[in-house]
Amino acid sequence: MGPKPTMPSPGDLYRSRLGQILDHRHELFRLASLIDWDRFDHEFGRFYRPLGRPAKPTRLMVGLSYLQHTFNLSDEAVVQRWIENPYWQWFCGCEYFQHELPCDPSSLTRWRKRLGPDGLETLLSATIQAGLESGVVRSSSLERISVDTTVQPKAITHPTDAKLYLKALRALVRQAKRHGLQLRQAHTRLAKRAAVQVGRYAHARQMRRMRRELKRLKTYLGRVYRDVARKVAGDEGLALRFARLLGLTERLLTQERTSKNKLYSLHAPEVVCIAKGKAHRPYEFGSKVALAVTNREGFVLASKALEGNPYDGHTLSATVEQVTALSGVEPDRIYVDQGYRGHDYTKTDRVFITRHRRGLTPTIKRELRRRSAIEPMIGHMKADGRLGRNHLLGAAGDAINALLVAAGHNLRLILNWLRRFVAWLMAALMGSCAQSDKPNDPWKPIAA
């Protein structure tokens, strides 16, 4: 069933409204009036069924998602801090101060899954409109963008063969016990000792002994895998339940050092190994994300998670399409780095690559030098946002996290702008009052 509108309780009759208590100059109070909340009710109505238990108010769920990614909080932390902050409650549409949790933290997870990446693009589009209304970003800036890619690391341990073999063996044994399968031998104790020996020998640089123990651990996994496969072959129900785990185990046993599409995590098989040429971090395990920001302000206009590890130039067309869909403006100038040579965007006259400066106007040269400003914006999204480590599950979780991180980055820019604007306005008023209260100087000559 669709979201139920919030109705005041009879006990709120003699309580003061939040709008009468809060400071109207506060940045969150002003930001709440810049966002078109009715748009979410109209857009998200298609994700709900007419029957069933009423859902939480849409403004509450959208506001919690915005606050979570603006202040880099987990699902549990944002719900707990919501009780303590009246400005957060006003931002989420509450008229009176609440003393109970707005929802269970798991409700945010189910709400994100219900909307999916396509629905959550509306949240990023709403921040772009709020930025235009607040004056943070100019309408002309939407036509000049900078595009780059980065890595969104997944919340997995550093993958090694020993860890993967031991985890796959334990998963097979655990699921076999759950379904009542009697294995010939589990090898759990021997496999654990072999995994410990692999780490010890690797630390001591005894590589021949390490490879021997690793081969032994792989042999244990192969025995359990073949034993389980034989026992579930005649039962269609068990075969369906074990299909995913057996497929991942087979993929793990057959892959070599030089194999393509290697498996790096059992619970996140979509993870890929990406090398971006960083000296401090040669390899990162996660997904590639394409970002597009305004060349002048660094306001995010597109954030798209990409499956696999595609060439940067082959992602430009999809990124520009998302920019056009979310902002409603097709960019006239697109500034990229050397990794986009041979891109797939058809309008090549609008793409400007760094170090290509022949026949360029002074304005385009200046904006091309400004392209490198996207790098600190990505750094802020990783340090201040949740792009540095993605905890959401699956490829859909990668796309959802990338969109919400971009929305949170835009809201931080808007909040900083509103905070500075109020400070500048108060300073100007105090300066004018000081000038009016200053007495006349008796030694100042009188004008003729």
C-alpha positions as CSV (number, residue, x, y, z in Angstrom):
1,M,0.0,0.0,0.0
2,G,1.2,3.5,-0.7
3,P,2.6,5.9,1.9
4,K,0.2,7.1,4.6
5,P,0.1,10.8,5.2
6,T,1.3,11.9,8.7
7,M,-1.6,13.1,10.9
8,P,-1.1,15.1,14.1
9,S,-2.1,13.2,17.3
10,P,-4.6,14.6,19.8
11,G,-1.7,15.1,22.3
12,D,-0.1,17.7,19.9
13,L,-2.9,20.3,20.5
14,Y,-1.0,22.2,23.2
15,R,2.5,21.6,21.8
16,S,4.6,24.2,19.9
17,R,5.2,23.5,16.3
18,L,8.8,23.1,15.1
19,G,8.3,26.0,12.6
20,Q,7.7,28.3,15.5
21,I,10.7,27.2,17.5
22,L,13.5,26.7,14.9
23,D,15.7,29.4,13.4
24,H,14.4,30.1,9.9
25,R,17.9,31.2,8.9
26,H,19.4,27.7,9.5
27,E,20.7,26.1,6.4
28,L,18.7,22.9,6.8
29,F,15.5,24.8,7.4
30,R,16.0,26.8,4.2
31,L,17.1,23.7,2.3
32,A,13.8,22.0,3.1
33,S,11.9,24.8,1.3
34,L,14.1,24.4,-1.9
35,I,13.3,20.7,-2.5
36,D,10.1,19.8,-4.3
37,W,8.8,17.1,-2.0
38,D,5.5,16.5,-3.9
39,R,7.5,15.3,-6.9
40,F,8.6,12.2,-5.0
41,D,5.0,11.3,-4.1
42,H,4.2,11.5,-7.8
43,E,7.3,9.6,-9.1
44,F,7.3,6.8,-6.5
45,G,3.6,6.0,-6.5
46,R,4.2,3.3,-9.2
47,F,6.5,1.3,-6.8
48,Y,3.7,0.6,-4.3
49,R,0.7,-1.7,-4.5
50,P,-2.8,-0.5,-3.6
51,L,-3.3,-3.2,-1.0
52,G,-1.4,-4.1,2.2
53,R,0.1,-2.3,5.1
54,P,0.6,1.5,4.7
55,A,4.2,2.4,4.0
56,K,6.2,5.1,5.7
57,P,5.8,8.7,4.4
58,T,7.8,9.3,1.2
59,R,9.3,12.5,2.5
60,L,10.5,10.8,5.6
61,M,12.3,8.1,3.7
62,V,13.8,10.6,1.1
63,G,14.8,12.9,3.9
64,L,16.6,10.2,5.8
65,S,18.4,9.0,2.7
66,Y,19.5,12.6,2.0
67,L,20.7,13.1,5.6
68,Q,22.5,9.7,5.7
69,H,24.6,10.5,2.6
70,T,25.1,14.2,3.4
71,F,26.6,13.4,6.8
72,N,28.2,10.0,6.0
73,L,26.1,7.9,8.4
74,S,25.0,4.3,8.5
75,D,21.3,3.3,8.5
76,E,21.4,2.8,12.3
77,A,23.2,6.1,13.0
78,V,21.0,8.3,10.9
79,V,17.9,7.0,12.7
80,Q,19.4,7.5,16.1
81,R,20.5,11.0,15.4
82,W,17.2,11.9,13.9
83,I,15.6,11.7,17.3
84,E,18.1,14.3,18.8
85,N,18.0,16.9,16.0
86,P,14.8,19.0,15.5
87,Y,16.2,20.4,12.3
88,W,16.4,16.9,10.9
89,Q,12.9,16.2,11.9
90,W,11.7,19.4,10.2
91,F,13.6,18.5,7.1
92,C,11.8,15.1,7.0
93,G,8.4,16.8,7.2
94,C,7.5,16.5,11.0
95,E,5.5,19.4,12.4
96,Y,6.1,18.5,16.1
97,F,9.2,17.1,17.8
98,Q,9.2,13.3,17.9
99,H,10.6,11.2,20.7
100,E,10.5,7.8,19.0
101,L,12.4,6.2,16.2
102,P,10.9,7.2,12.8
103,C,11.4,3.7,11.4
104,D,13.5,0.6,11.8
105,P,16.9,0.9,10.2
106,S,16.1,-2.1,8.0
107,S,13.3,-0.1,6.4
108,L,15.8,2.0,4.6
109,T,17.3,-1.1,3.0
110,R,13.9,-2.4,1.8
111,W,13.0,1.1,0.6
112,R,16.1,1.3,-1.5
113,K,15.5,-2.1,-3.0
114,R,11.9,-1.2,-3.8
115,L,12.9,1.9,-5.8
116,G,16.1,0.5,-7.4
117,P,18.6,2.6,-9.3
118,D,16.0,3.9,-11.8
119,G,13.8,5.3,-9.0
120,L,16.7,6.8,-7.0
121,E,17.8,8.9,-10.0
122,T,14.9,11.2,-9.0
123,L,16.8,12.0,-5.8
124,L,19.8,13.2,-7.7
125,S,17.7,15.1,-10.2
126,A,15.9,16.9,-7.3
127,T,19.3,18.1,-5.8
128,I,20.2,19.6,-9.2
129,Q,16.9,21.6,-9.3
130,A,17.5,22.7,-5.7
131,G,21.0,23.9,-6.6
132,L,19.6,25.9,-9.5
133,E,17.0,27.5,-7.2
134,S,19.4,28.3,-4.4
135,G,22.0,29.9,-6.8
136,V,24.8,27.4,-6.1
137,V,24.9,26.4,-9.7
138,R,24.1,28.6,-12.7
139,S,21.9,27.3,-15.5
140,S,24.7,28.1,-18.0
141,S,27.0,25.7,-16.0
142,L,24.9,22.7,-17.0
143,E,26.2,23.1,-20.6
144,R,29.9,22.8,-19.6
145,I,30.8,19.6,-17.7
146,S,33.9,17.6,-16.7
147,V,33.7,13.8,-16.9
148,D,36.0,11.2,-15.2
149,T,35.8,7.7,-13.7
150,T,36.8,6.4,-10.3
151,V,36.7,3.2,-8.3
152,Q,34.0,2.5,-5.7
153,P,35.6,-0.1,-3.4
154,K,33.4,-2.9,-2.1
155,A,33.2,-3.8,1.5
156,I,35.1,-7.1,1.1
157,T,38.3,-8.4,2.6
158,H,41.5,-8.4,0.6
159,P,41.0,-11.4,-1.7
160,T,43.6,-14.3,-1.5
161,D,43.3,-17.8,-2.8
162,A,43.6,-19.3,0.7
163,K,40.7,-17.1,2.0
164,L,38.5,-17.9,-0.9
165,Y,39.1,-21.7,-0.8
166,L,38.5,-21.9,2.9
167,K,35.3,-19.7,2.7
168,A,33.9,-21.8,-0.2
169,L,34.6,-25.1,1.7
170,R,32.9,-23.8,4.8
171,A,29.9,-22.6,2.9
172,L,29.5,-25.9,1.1
173,V,29.7,-27.9,4.4
174,R,27.3,-25.5,6.2
175,Q,24.7,-25.7,3.5
176,A,25.0,-29.5,3.2
177,K,24.3,-29.8,7.0
178,R,21.4,-27.5,6.6
179,H,19.8,-29.8,4.0
180,G,20.7,-33.0,5.7
181,L,23.4,-34.2,3.3
182,Q,25.9,-36.7,4.7
183,L,29.4,-35.9,3.3
184,R,32.2,-38.4,3.1
185,Q,34.5,-36.0,4.8
186,A,34.1,-32.3,5.6
187,H,37.9,-31.4,5.8
188,T,37.0,-28.3,7.8
189,R,39.7,-28.8,10.4
190,L,42.4,-29.8,8.0
191,A,41.5,-26.9,5.6
192,K,41.7,-24.4,8.5
193,R,45.2,-25.5,9.4
194,A,46.3,-25.5,5.8
195,A,45.0,-21.9,5.4
196,V,47.0,-20.9,8.5
197,Q,50.1,-22.5,7.2
198,V,49.7,-20.6,3.9
199,G,49.8,-17.3,5.8
200,R,52.8,-18.3,7.9
201,Y,54.9,-19.5,4.9
202,A,54.0,-16.4,2.9
203,H,55.1,-14.2,5.8
204,A,58.4,-16.1,6.0
205,R,58.9,-15.9,2.2
206,Q,58.9,-19.7,2.0
207,M,57.0,-19.8,-1.3
208,R,57.5,-23.4,-2.2
209,R,56.0,-24.6,1.1
210,M,53.2,-22.0,0.7
211,R,52.3,-23.3,-2.7
212,R,52.2,-26.9,-1.4
213,E,49.8,-26.0,1.4
214,L,47.7,-23.9,-1.0
215,K,47.4,-26.9,-3.4
216,R,46.4,-29.1,-0.4
217,L,43.7,-26.6,0.5
218,K,42.4,-26.6,-3.1
219,T,42.3,-30.4,-3.1
220,Y,40.1,-30.4,0.1
221,L,37.7,-27.9,-1.6
222,G,37.6,-30.1,-4.8
223,R,36.7,-33.2,-2.8
224,V,33.9,-31.5,-0.9
225,Y,32.6,-29.9,-4.2
226,R,32.5,-33.2,-6.1
227,D,30.9,-35.0,-3.1
228,V,28.1,-32.4,-2.9
229,A,27.6,-32.3,-6.6
230,R,27.1,-36.1,-6.7
231,K,24.6,-36.1,-3.9
232,V,22.4,-33.3,-5.3
233,A,22.4,-34.5,-8.9
234,G,19.3,-36.6,-8.6
235,D,17.1,-34.1,-6.7
236,E,15.9,-31.1,-8.7
237,G,15.0,-29.1,-5.6
238,L,18.4,-29.5,-4.0
239,A,20.1,-28.9,-7.3
240,L,18.4,-25.5,-7.6
241,R,19.3,-24.6,-4.0
242,F,22.9,-25.5,-4.5
243,A,23.2,-24.2,-8.1
244,R,24.6,-20.7,-7.2
245,L,27.1,-22.0,-4.6
246,L,28.3,-24.8,-6.8
247,G,28.7,-22.5,-9.8
248,L,30.8,-20.1,-7.8
249,T,32.9,-22.9,-6.4
250,E,33.5,-24.3,-9.9
251,R,34.4,-20.9,-11.1
252,L,36.9,-20.6,-8.2
253,L,38.5,-24.0,-8.8
254,T,39.0,-23.4,-12.6
255,Q,40.4,-19.9,-12.5
256,E,44.1,-19.3,-12.9
257,R,46.4,-16.4,-12.3
258,T,45.9,-15.0,-15.8
259,S,42.2,-15.8,-16.1
260,K,39.6,-13.2,-17.2
261,N,36.6,-12.4,-15.0
262,K,38.1,-13.8,-11.8
263,L,36.1,-14.4,-8.7
264,Y,37.3,-12.2,-5.8
265,S,34.4,-12.6,-3.3
266,L,31.7,-15.3,-2.8
267,H,29.1,-12.9,-1.4
268,A,29.9,-10.2,-4.0
269,P,30.8,-12.0,-7.3
270,E,30.3,-8.8,-9.3
271,V,33.5,-7.3,-7.8
272,V,36.3,-6.7,-10.3
273,C,40.0,-5.8,-9.9
274,I,40.7,-2.3,-11.2
275,A,44.2,-0.7,-11.6
276,K,44.1,3.2,-11.8
277,G,47.8,3.7,-11.7
278,K,48.0,4.9,-8.0
279,A,51.3,4.4,-6.3
280,H,49.8,3.9,-2.9
281,R,47.1,1.6,-4.1
282,P,47.9,-0.3,-7.3
283,Y,44.8,-2.4,-7.3
284,E,41.3,-1.7,-6.0
285,F,38.4,-4.2,-5.8
286,G,35.0,-2.9,-6.4
287,S,33.1,-1.3,-9.4
288,K,34.0,1.5,-11.7
289,V,31.8,4.7,-11.4
290,A,31.5,7.4,-14.1
291,L,31.0,10.9,-12.8
292,A,30.0,14.2,-14.5
293,V,30.2,17.5,-12.7
294,T,29.8,21.1,-13.7
295,N,33.1,22.6,-14.8
296,R,32.7,25.8,-12.7
297,E,31.1,24.7,-9.4
298,G,31.8,20.9,-9.2
299,F,28.1,20.1,-8.9
300,V,27.4,16.4,-9.7
301,L,25.1,16.0,-12.7
302,A,25.5,12.2,-13.3
303,S,26.8,9.2,-11.4
304,K,26.7,5.8,-13.0
305,A,28.0,2.5,-11.8
306,L,29.5,0.4,-14.6
307,E,29.6,-3.4,-14.7
308,G,33.0,-4.9,-15.2
309,N,36.0,-2.8,-16.1
310,P,35.2,-1.0,-19.3
311,Y,37.5,1.4,-21.1
312,D,36.9,5.0,-19.9
313,G,36.2,6.2,-23.4
314,H,33.5,3.6,-24.0
315,T,31.5,5.0,-21.0
316,L,31.2,8.7,-22.2
317,S,28.1,8.3,-24.3
318,A,26.1,6.6,-21.4
319,T,27.4,9.3,-19.0
320,V,26.2,12.2,-21.2
321,E,22.9,10.5,-21.7
322,Q,22.4,10.4,-17.9
323,V,23.4,14.1,-17.6
324,T,20.8,15.0,-20.2
325,A,18.1,12.9,-18.6
326,L,18.6,14.3,-15.1
327,S,19.3,17.9,-15.8
328,G,17.3,18.4,-19.0
329,V,20.2,20.1,-20.7
330,E,22.5,18.5,-23.3
331,P,26.1,19.7,-22.6
332,D,27.8,21.8,-25.3
333,R,31.4,21.3,-23.9
334,I,32.7,18.1,-22.3
335,Y,36.1,18.1,-20.8
336,V,37.9,14.8,-20.2
337,D,41.4,13.5,-19.6
338,Q,43.7,11.3,-21.8
339,G,41.8,8.2,-20.8
340,Y,38.9,9.1,-23.1
341,R,40.8,9.1,-26.4
342,G,38.8,7.1,-28.9
343,H,35.6,7.7,-27.0
344,D,32.2,6.5,-28.2
345,Y,30.3,9.9,-28.1
346,T,29.1,10.8,-31.6
347,K,29.4,14.6,-31.3
348,T,33.2,14.7,-31.2
349,D,33.3,18.5,-31.7
350,R,31.9,18.9,-28.2
351,V,34.6,16.8,-26.4
352,F,37.9,18.4,-25.4
353,I,40.7,16.2,-24.2
354,T,43.6,17.5,-22.1
355,R,46.9,18.4,-23.8
356,H,45.0,19.0,-27.1
357,R,45.1,22.8,-27.3
358,R,45.4,23.6,-31.0
359,G,42.6,25.9,-32.3
360,L,41.1,26.5,-28.9
361,T,39.7,29.8,-27.6
362,P,41.0,31.3,-24.4
363,T,37.8,30.4,-22.6
364,I,38.0,26.8,-23.6
365,K,41.6,26.6,-22.6
366,R,40.7,28.0,-19.2
367,E,37.9,25.6,-18.7
368,L,40.1,22.7,-19.9
369,R,42.6,23.6,-17.2
370,R,39.7,23.6,-14.7
371,R,38.9,20.0,-15.6
372,S,41.3,18.7,-13.0
373,A,39.0,20.2,-10.3
374,I,36.9,17.0,-10.6
375,E,39.7,15.1,-8.8
376,P,39.2,16.8,-5.4
377,M,35.5,16.5,-5.8
378,I,35.9,12.7,-6.1
379,G,38.1,12.8,-3.0
380,H,35.4,14.7,-1.0
381,M,32.9,12.1,-2.1
382,K,35.2,9.3,-0.8
383,A,36.2,11.1,2.4
384,D,33.1,13.0,3.4
385,G,30.6,10.7,1.6
386,R,30.2,7.0,1.3
387,L,32.0,6.4,-2.0
388,G,35.1,5.2,-0.3
389,R,33.5,1.9,0.8
390,N,30.2,0.5,-0.5
391,H,28.3,-1.7,1.9
392,L,25.2,-2.3,-0.3
393,L,24.8,-5.7,-1.9
394,G,25.0,-6.7,-5.5
395,A,25.4,-4.7,-8.7
396,A,22.2,-2.8,-7.9
397,G,23.7,-1.8,-4.6
398,D,26.7,-0.3,-6.5
399,A,24.4,1.8,-8.7
400,I,22.3,2.9,-5.7
401,N,25.2,3.9,-3.6
402,A,26.8,5.9,-6.5
403,L,23.6,7.9,-7.0
404,L,23.0,8.6,-3.3
405,V,26.6,9.6,-2.8
406,A,26.3,12.2,-5.6
407,A,23.1,13.5,-4.1
408,G,24.8,13.9,-0.7
409,H,27.7,15.7,-2.3
410,N,25.3,18.2,-3.9
411,L,23.5,18.8,-0.7
412,R,26.7,19.5,1.1
413,L,27.5,22.2,-1.5
414,I,24.1,23.7,-1.1
415,L,24.3,23.7,2.7
416,N,27.8,25.3,2.6
417,W,26.4,28.0,0.2
418,L,23.4,28.8,2.4
419,R,25.6,28.9,5.5
420,R,28.1,31.4,3.9
421,F,25.3,33.5,2.5
422,V,23.6,33.9,5.9
423,A,27.0,34.8,7.5
424,W,27.7,37.3,4.7
425,L,24.2,38.9,5.1
426,M,24.6,39.2,8.9
427,A,28.0,40.7,8.5
428,A,26.7,43.2,6.0
429,L,23.8,44.2,8.3
430,M,26.2,44.5,11.3
431,G,28.5,46.7,9.2
432,S,25.7,49.0,8.1
433,C,24.4,49.3,11.7
434,A,27.9,50.2,12.9
435,Q,28.2,52.9,10.3
436,S,24.8,54.4,11.2
437,D,25.5,54.4,14.9
438,K,28.9,56.0,14.5
439,P,28.9,59.7,15.8
440,N,29.8,62.6,13.5
441,D,33.5,63.5,13.6
442,P,33.9,67.1,14.9
443,W,37.2,67.6,13.1
444,K,35.8,66.6,9.7
445,P,35.6,69.7,7.5
446,I,32.2,70.7,6.4
447,A,31.7,70.5,2.7
448,A,31.1,73.8,1.0
